[in-house]
Every structure is written in C-alpha cells, then in structure tokens.
Amino acid sequence: MLRVGGKWLAPKEVESALSQHPAVAESAVVGRQDKDDLVKPYAFVVLRPGHSPSDQLEKEIKEFVKEKISLYKYPRWIDFIEALPKTSGGKVQRFVLQERVNELNIED
C-alpha cells in the first residue's frame, strides 16, 4: 500500500486501470517521492507488440488512467521496460523496481 495525498492507495488498483489500455501488456506500480517529499505512483509498463515507447503514448496512458480512477491515483511517471522482474513463481519483484526508483534523481 502507498500513502498518496493523505489516502491509502493499492498499487493493484492502478495496475488494473493501466491494463485496460490497449497498448499495455502488463505493469507494476511503486511509490516515488517527488521534490516535495510526497509519495506519488510510479508505473513500470511493458507494452504489447506493435507499440513503441514515446512521450505521446506516456501522456495518453496517463490521461486514460485519470478517466478510470481517482485523479490522485494516476501514475505521475511511466517507465517503459522490456519485462518486469519476476520470481520463478511469476510474482513481480516490486523491491527490484523500488530500488530502481530510489536511484533516480528527483527532478519534478
């Protein structure tokens, strides 16, 4: 669970909304602190074949999610990746993604 905007947010809820977009094959959401030290959703997205990462697609996905769930829940950042890190049992290794986010410089 993430504490976003003073409310609890289940990453699965954001991932469910992301998965409804036709370009998204799968996704995982973790928290990232912004420049004001507030936690916001950060999404890792694997695209379906035939779709390529772009700023336009990122914007389109964000707008799509805003229409599906509450505004405070949409991912502020989207990182397009080839595959999500998973255990041998197929569960997403969120800690690996969280470590990747924690290494990023806070720009916005």
C-alpha positions as YAML, in Angstrom:
chain: A
units: angstrom
residues:
- id: 1
  name: MET
  ca: [0.00, 0.00, 0.00]
- id: 2
  name: LEU
  ca: [1.13, 3.53, -0.78]
- id: 3
  name: ARG
  ca: [0.18, 6.67, 1.11]
- id: 4
  name: VAL
  ca: [-0.69, 9.16, -1.67]
- id: 5
  name: GLY
  ca: [-2.30, 12.52, -0.99]
- id: 6
  name: GLY
  ca: [-3.04, 11.50, 2.59]
- id: 7
  name: LYS
  ca: [-5.01, 8.46, 1.39]
- id: 8
  name: TRP
  ca: [-4.09, 4.82, 1.03]
- id: 9
  name: LEU
  ca: [-3.63, 3.51, -2.48]
- id: 10
  name: ALA
  ca: [-3.34, -0.12, -3.55]
- id: 11
  name: PRO
  ca: [-0.89, -0.42, -6.45]
- id: 12
  name: LYS
  ca: [-3.09, -3.19, -7.90]
- id: 13
  name: GLU
  ca: [-5.87, -0.64, -8.48]
- id: 14
  name: VAL
  ca: [-3.60, 1.49, -10.65]
- id: 15
  name: GLU
  ca: [-2.23, -1.58, -12.41]
- id: 16
  name: SER
  ca: [-5.78, -2.72, -13.17]
- id: 17
  name: ALA
  ca: [-6.57, 0.64, -14.79]
- id: 18
  name: LEU
  ca: [-3.30, 0.55, -16.74]
- id: 19
  name: SER
  ca: [-4.04, -2.94, -18.04]
- id: 20
  name: GLN
  ca: [-7.24, -1.68, -19.68]
- id: 21
  name: HIS
  ca: [-5.24, 0.49, -22.08]
- id: 22
  name: PRO
  ca: [-4.80, -1.30, -25.42]
- id: 23
  name: ALA
  ca: [-1.04, -0.66, -25.57]
- id: 24
  name: VAL
  ca: [-0.28, -2.08, -22.09]
- id: 25
  name: ALA
  ca: [0.64, -5.75, -21.75]
- id: 26
  name: GLU
  ca: [1.45, -5.61, -18.03]
- id: 27
  name: SER
  ca: [2.51, -3.14, -15.38]
- id: 28
  name: ALA
  ca: [3.70, -2.69, -11.83]
- id: 29
  name: VAL
  ca: [3.33, 0.37, -9.61]
- id: 30
  name: VAL
  ca: [5.58, 1.51, -6.76]
- id: 31
  name: GLY
  ca: [5.92, 4.78, -4.87]
- id: 32
  name: ARG
  ca: [8.32, 7.61, -5.62]
- id: 33
  name: GLN
  ca: [8.92, 10.76, -3.63]
- id: 34
  name: ASP
  ca: [8.61, 13.99, -5.56]
- id: 35
  name: LYS
  ca: [10.62, 17.16, -4.92]
- id: 36
  name: ASP
  ca: [8.29, 18.00, -2.00]
- id: 37
  name: ASP
  ca: [8.89, 14.55, -0.42]
- id: 38
  name: LEU
  ca: [5.34, 13.45, -1.21]
- id: 39
  name: VAL
  ca: [4.86, 9.89, -2.43]
- id: 40
  name: LYS
  ca: [3.27, 9.52, -5.87]
- id: 41
  name: PRO
  ca: [2.62, 6.44, -8.03]
- id: 42
  name: TYR
  ca: [5.41, 5.44, -10.44]
- id: 43
  name: ALA
  ca: [4.47, 2.88, -13.09]
- id: 44
  name: PHE
  ca: [6.63, 0.40, -14.94]
- id: 45
  name: VAL
  ca: [4.87, -0.60, -18.16]
- id: 46
  name: VAL
  ca: [5.53, -3.40, -20.62]
- id: 47
  name: LEU
  ca: [3.99, -2.62, -24.00]
- id: 48
  name: ARG
  ca: [2.17, -5.02, -26.28]
- id: 49
  name: PRO
  ca: [3.82, -5.91, -29.59]
- id: 50
  name: GLY
  ca: [3.34, -3.19, -32.18]
- id: 51
  name: HIS
  ca: [3.56, -0.34, -29.67]
- id: 52
  name: SER
  ca: [6.67, 1.75, -29.07]
- id: 53
  name: PRO
  ca: [7.54, 3.96, -26.09]
- id: 54
  name: SER
  ca: [7.03, 7.66, -26.70]
- id: 55
  name: ASP
  ca: [6.20, 10.83, -24.80]
- id: 56
  name: GLN
  ca: [2.85, 10.91, -26.60]
- id: 57
  name: LEU
  ca: [1.99, 7.36, -25.51]
- id: 58
  name: GLU
  ca: [3.01, 8.15, -21.94]
- id: 59
  name: LYS
  ca: [0.69, 11.17, -21.92]
- id: 60
  name: GLU
  ca: [-2.12, 9.12, -23.50]
- id: 61
  name: ILE
  ca: [-1.80, 6.37, -20.88]
- id: 62
  name: LYS
  ca: [-1.81, 8.90, -18.02]
- id: 63
  name: GLU
  ca: [-4.98, 10.55, -19.38]
- id: 64
  name: PHE
  ca: [-6.59, 7.13, -19.86]
- id: 65
  name: VAL
  ca: [-5.93, 6.18, -16.24]
- id: 66
  name: LYS
  ca: [-7.21, 9.55, -14.98]
- id: 67
  name: GLU
  ca: [-10.57, 8.71, -16.60]
- id: 68
  name: LYS
  ca: [-10.71, 5.28, -14.92]
- id: 69
  name: ILE
  ca: [-9.75, 6.04, -11.31]
- id: 70
  name: SER
  ca: [-9.48, 8.98, -8.91]
- id: 71
  name: LEU
  ca: [-7.15, 11.74, -10.06]
- id: 72
  name: TYR
  ca: [-4.69, 11.38, -7.16]
- id: 73
  name: LYS
  ca: [-4.08, 7.73, -8.13]
- id: 74
  name: TYR
  ca: [-2.76, 8.13, -11.67]
- id: 75
  name: PRO
  ca: [0.97, 7.46, -12.16]
- id: 76
  name: ARG
  ca: [2.98, 10.68, -12.35]
- id: 77
  name: TRP
  ca: [5.83, 8.86, -14.06]
- id: 78
  name: ILE
  ca: [5.81, 5.96, -16.51]
- id: 79
  name: ASP
  ca: [8.91, 3.93, -17.25]
- id: 80
  name: PHE
  ca: [8.58, 1.68, -20.32]
- id: 81
  name: ILE
  ca: [10.55, -1.53, -19.81]
- id: 82
  name: GLU
  ca: [11.01, -4.77, -21.77]
- id: 83
  name: ALA
  ca: [9.91, -7.08, -18.94]
- id: 84
  name: LEU
  ca: [9.01, -6.90, -15.28]
- id: 85
  name: PRO
  ca: [11.40, -8.63, -12.86]
- id: 86
  name: LYS
  ca: [9.66, -11.75, -11.55]
- id: 87
  name: THR
  ca: [10.33, -14.66, -9.23]
- id: 88
  name: SER
  ca: [10.45, -18.20, -10.55]
- id: 89
  name: GLY
  ca: [6.81, -18.43, -9.45]
- id: 90
  name: GLY
  ca: [5.84, -15.47, -11.64]
- id: 91
  name: LYS
  ca: [5.32, -12.83, -8.94]
- id: 92
  name: VAL
  ca: [6.57, -9.32, -9.67]
- id: 93
  name: GLN
  ca: [9.64, -8.40, -7.62]
- id: 94
  name: ARG
  ca: [8.50, -4.95, -6.52]
- id: 95
  name: PHE
  ca: [11.56, -4.47, -4.36]
- id: 96
  name: VAL
  ca: [13.74, -4.54, -7.51]
- id: 97
  name: LEU
  ca: [11.56, -1.86, -9.11]
- id: 98
  name: GLN
  ca: [11.53, 0.19, -5.88]
- id: 99
  name: GLU
  ca: [15.34, 0.09, -5.77]
- id: 100
  name: ARG
  ca: [15.44, 1.34, -9.36]
- id: 101
  name: VAL
  ca: [13.13, 4.23, -8.49]
- id: 102
  name: ASN
  ca: [15.11, 5.09, -5.37]
- id: 103
  name: GLU
  ca: [18.24, 5.51, -7.50]
- id: 104
  name: LEU
  ca: [16.59, 8.16, -9.67]
- id: 105
  name: ASN
  ca: [17.27, 11.84, -9.14]
- id: 106
  name: ILE
  ca: [14.21, 13.80, -8.13]
- id: 107
  name: GLU
  ca: [13.60, 16.24, -10.97]
- id: 108
  name: ASP
  ca: [9.94, 17.10, -10.71]
...
